[in-house]
């Protein structure tokens, strides 16, 4: 069972993503936060396998703080960057930020779950997953 934490300031997206992921048999939502400070405070306790991180939480530097915390304190955790920006732009942002993958906020439930599973596999060192991202 993969434990997922959602760090997104949008109550609507966070609620929807949580419901979608909880419906997946291999995913458990470990927690959520709507600010960088709340995310950082909770992540050390929750210790998720995957962090879904809004690119603008509500500013890019806030997302960068969360990503830096995850890399320093939870190096085994994967980071999935989410945003409403076009996919090609988001891919570049995710790579530049050092995230393990990305998915659009326009994704459906299946696409979100598959992105979570994919970044978890990549972080775990699954070579086939590396090629799929």
N, C-alpha and C positions, 0 to 999 in steps of 0.2 A: 504494500500500500504506500503510494507516494503522498507525502505531506506537502501541501502547497500553502503559501502565504501570499495574500493579495495586497499590494501597496498601491492604491489608486485613490485620488481625491474625488473621483466621481462616484457618488453613492449608487447611481443607477448601474454603471458598469460593474462595480464591485459586487453588488447584490446579484446581478444577472450571472456574472462569471462564477460566483460562489455556488449558486443553484445549479448551473450547468455542470460544474466540476464535481459537486457532491453526488450527482446522478451517475457519475462514471464509477464502475466497480473497483477500479484500481487507484482512485484518487480520493484523498481526504483533505478538506480545507482546514488548515491548522489555525488560521486566524486572518485578520485583515486590519488595515490601518489606512487612514485617509490623509496622513501627513508623514513627512520624513521622520520627524521626531518620534511619533507614535510607532512607526515601523521599526526604527532602530531599537526602541525600548522593548518591543515585543519579540523581535527576531531572536535575540539571545536566549530567551526562554522557550520559544516555540521550536526553534531549530528545524526549520522545514527542509525538505529535499529540493524544492523549487520555489523561487520568489518571482511572482508576476509583478513587474515593476512598470508603472506608468512613466513614460519618458518625460512628462511634465508634471511633476508632483509638488506643487503646482508650477515650479520653475525647474529648468534642466539641472541647476546646481543642487537642488534638493534630491533629485533622482541620483545624481552622482554621489552624494553623501551616503545614500542607502546602498548603492552598489559597492562603494569603497568599504563600508561596514561588512557587507556580506563577504567580500573577498578576503578581508582581514580576519574576521571572526568565524565565518562559516565557509571555509574554502571548498568544502564538498558540495555545497548547495549550488544549483544551477539558477541562472537569472534569465527570465524571459521578458524582454522589453515589449510593452504594448503602447500603441498610440493610434490616433485617428489619422495620422499622416499617410500619404501614399506608400505602398509597400516598398518600392525601390528606394525611397528616401529613408524609410524606417530601417531597412536592411543596412544602409550605410551608417545610420545613427547607432544601431545595435553593435555593429563591428567596431566603430570608433570608441564606443563606451566600454567595450569589453564584455558585453552580454553574451550569453551562450546561444541566443536565438531571438527571434522576434515574431510577433503576430499582430495583425491589425485588430483594432477594436470592432471592426465590422465583421469579424469572423463569426461563424456559427458555433454552436456547442461542440460539434465534432472536431472542427478545425482547432478550437482552443484546447480541447483535451489532447489531441494529437500533438500539438505544439509543446504542451507540458511534458508529455511522455518522451518526445524527441529530445528536448533539451536535457531532461534527466538522464537519458541514455548517453548523450554526448558527454555530459559532465562525468558520468561513470566510466567513460572510456570505450564505449561500444563503437567499434570502427564502422559498422554499417550505418549507425545513426549519424556519425560524422559526415558521411557522404549525402545523407538525406536532408540535412539542414541547409 
